[in-house]
């Protein structure tokens, strides 16, 4: 053989060497692994072409062969997010972190990106912080993401502060008018009737029960304030009327919507901000509708009392009270505008129409806010149910796939063993036949 022929032979051998190495690698993998990698490559190609739905399908097919592959889960999460499927992106990102044992930085960044898309900036910041504190301190993606989360949270805080400042400005403007109305209301209440004997007896029974429950005598120094509080409650009782009338008012048609306004429940003007007056009103109204005092209708009385107690809980919260007052101010403005548009300039003859329009607008504001709150709660429950259903479906798929793979691999091993045994038997017979022919030919040659 010439030197040129030898060089060509060596080059051909070296060229085929790299191919043989690749083939050897492929031979080391099982068929399902080769198919999984092919599907992943197909999904990657679709993703680069922005064909997200085919990419998602290719990744899903690959995961059927290898459900715990965290890299494919990461890619599938990114495809869902790019396709606008935020909850599915979050689901795959969580599984990615789970199957990577929390040690893969990209899995945490996928999780954070999905949370940010859902507006859950605090949780996203925690995910980015996990990357920087526990996995990869110099990860640039996590650094930028954490900075973005902090900016978003700061923007939300600033928006809330602006709303509170606007609300406070409205309250400050009404502060002087509120004090004047407060004083007028107190003076008018003190000048009203002293109350009838039946209500005095009912009030005395109430305080006697309180004294028996506490079993603590009142100091002499506090007799004057207690007497003043008693007189204030008596005045409130005169203003409220009878127990039956208050129960009927609190439990009228659609009372759950009308009683969203605590000032309406306590039946006091929204301009009053004196805790002593509000407390006296609550105690007087509770005295009228308490089930123990309304033996003729205890069931309805209990429901009415719950409405009163719920309203007082809102009034005890200073921030909620300010918020409710601001809503009522807005309702008064909207009602006045609607009344003017309907009736033109205000007139003394149609003053009742103005009050009715303002009441209607205020109730509408409270009802709309309650509807939004219920809708948010409904969506939240639906989202949680959907996430749980997806997790259950994924777990079922994983279980089915593991069972299928186990059975398939066991069946493949049996087929390979049977095939190898058959090949061995066929090969042995052919070899025996060749040896026999050689012996016969050799015998003839010897002859």
ABEGO torsion letter per residue (X at the ends): XBAAAAAAAAAAAAAAAAAAAAAAAAAABBAAAAAAAAAAAAAAAAAAAGBAAAAAAAAAAAAAABAABAAAAAAAAAAAAAAGBAAAAAAAAAAAAAAAGGABAAAAAAAAAAAAAAGBAAAAAAAAAAAAAAABAABAAAAAAAAAAAAAAAAAAAAAAAAAAAAAAAAAAAAAAAAAAAAAAAAAAAABBAEBAAAAAAAAAAAAAAAAAAGBBBBAAAAAAAAAAAAAAAAAAAAAEBAAAAAAAAABBGAAAAAABAAAAAGBBAABABAAAAAAAAAAAAAAABAAABAABAAAAAAAAAAAAAAAAAAABAAAAAAAAAAAAAAAAAAAAAAAAAAEBBBAAAAAAAAAAAAAAAAAAAAAAAAAAAAAAAAAAAAAAAAAAAAAAAAAAAAAAAAAAAAAAAAAAAAAAAAAAAAAAAAAAAAAAAAAAAAAAAAAAAX
